[in-house]
Amino acid sequence: MNMFYKEDHWTTMIFWNSLFVAFFLLPLGINLPTPFFMLSIVFGVAMIFKTKRKFVLDKSVLLFPLYFIVMLFGLIYTENLSSGLELVQRSLTLLLFPIIFLFVKEDAATVRRLFDFLLLGLLVSFFINIIRTGCDLIWHLNDINKSNEAFSFIEGIYREWHHFFIGDSFSKSVNSNYISIYILLVLSYYLKNKIESRLRFVVIVILFFYLFLLASVSAYLILWIMSLVLIFEIVDKEKKYIMLIVFVLGTILFLNNPKLTDIYSRIKYYNKIEGYEVNTSAKSKILAWDASIKLIKDAPILGYGVGDANDVLISKYKELEYRLNYQNRYNSHNQFLQTYLQTGIIGFGVLVSIFVVLAIRMKRSRNEFSVFLILLISLLFESMLVRFSGIVFFSIVIPLLLKKRSILSSRIIRNNLNK
């Protein structure tokens, strides 16, 4: 209970505590945090009208409301208006949260608690997934192991574990790529300080193990780049060589993840249609990018409208005979391509501008640069601004980062996991 916000007016308390609970629930279920985000929006708007404090205008934060306005413009030439209105409704937080944070003064302790609750949610989700997946594996082996011999049962665990404990099979309640992004952000937020307690060490090991089991290619790429950046900033040559050895061994370990061992052979010839039904999600992404780029070439100025972008993309899958993409109605799996399809070059330009400004702000430290990489690469591999959980997460985290005194600056990053 000491983690909750208790200072200031009751509207401020409800606003922050609703956000805390929502961040805790983010890794636990795709719809669980929605009511708490909505509650925080209501009381955040109320705070705007009740506050007597003058707000400090940071023009970069207004890029998100501008992005929302461009989406509204994309409704004008949309035929599937109901689908477009649903997406605009889900995207309302892109307008509201940045404006709310112009009036709300966040301090170091309050922002730290956001990440504390996210960390707690990640740990709870990890153990829930371990227990649930372990039970699924045991029930599966009981069904196929008629002899009930202990050796046969252990052999079955060794043979079948990766079908249950790797990737989306391990994280069924929330997409594994989303969970991986949350883990990387928490790690980048906490790892600047030295590991000074056993609790901190155990938590970090659990998060790395969780990341390994989720087997997100984009997360592995981000982690690989972050690790190289950290290593090359080490001044002591002996420590640098030791860390390089650990880095190489860690790379070998992660690349031997069962989900990744055959990924290269399956995406190398992405135009090959034969045997497409058994292809990996990585190949599906390559095909989604290919179809999206082909469509963008046909409508480079305005795109296809907020409501029609997915319909046009699915029709393109059918035309190109990308059957798995067509059957599952996949989006672009790249937010920059998705935005271009929805709003054309204007929306694409606004989204790119957000990350250009973010890159300029994040160059102040290695820690901030890592966060920039996480956010950028995650949008290159996922269309995160089509789901409410992804939209609201980015509409909170990025505006806080864009502010001149960001959530990673000054004493905000000096915290302890053992507090």
Sequence and secondary structure as in RCSB ss.txt:
>XXXX:A:sequence
MNMFYKEDHWTTMIFWNSLFVAFFLLPLGINLPTPFFMLSIVFGVAMIFKTKRKFVLDKSVLLFPLYFIVMLFGL
IYTENLSSGLELVQRSLTLLLFPIIFLFVKEDAATVRRLFDFLLLGLLVSFFINIIRTGCDLIWHLNDINKSNEA
FSFIEGIYREWHHFFIGDSFSKSVNSNYISIYILLVLSYYLKNKIESRLRFVVIVILFFYLFLLASVSAYLILWI
MSLVLIFEIVDKEKKYIMLIVFVLGTILFLNNPKLTDIYSRIKYYNKIEGYEVNTSAKSKILAWDASIKLIKDAP
ILGYGVGDANDVLISKYKELEYRLNYQNRYNSHNQFLQTYLQTGIIGFGVLVSIFVVLAIRMKRSRNEFSVFLIL
LISLLFESMLVRFSGIVFFSIVIPLLLKKRSILSSRIIRNNLNK
>XXXX:A:secstr
 TTS  SS HHHHHHHHHHHHHHHHTTT SSTTHHHHHHHHHHHHHHHHH  S     GGGGHHHHHHHHHHHTT
TT S HHHHHHHHHHTHHHHHHHHHHHH    HHHHHHHHHHHHHHHHHHHHHHHHHHHHHHHHHHHHH  S  H
HHHHHHHHHHHHHHHSGGGT  SS HHHHHHHHHHHHHHHTTS   SHHHHHHHHHHHHHHHHHT HHHHHHHHH
HHHHHHHT   HHHHHHHHHHHHHHHHHHHT TTTTTHHHHHTTTT  TTGGG  HHHHHHHHHHHHHHHHHHST
TTTT TTTHHHHHHHHHHHHT HHHHHHT   SSHHHHHHHHHHHHHHHHHHHHHHHHHHHHTT HHHHHHHHHH
HHHHHH  GGGSHHHHHHHHHHHHHHHSSS TTSGGGG   TT 
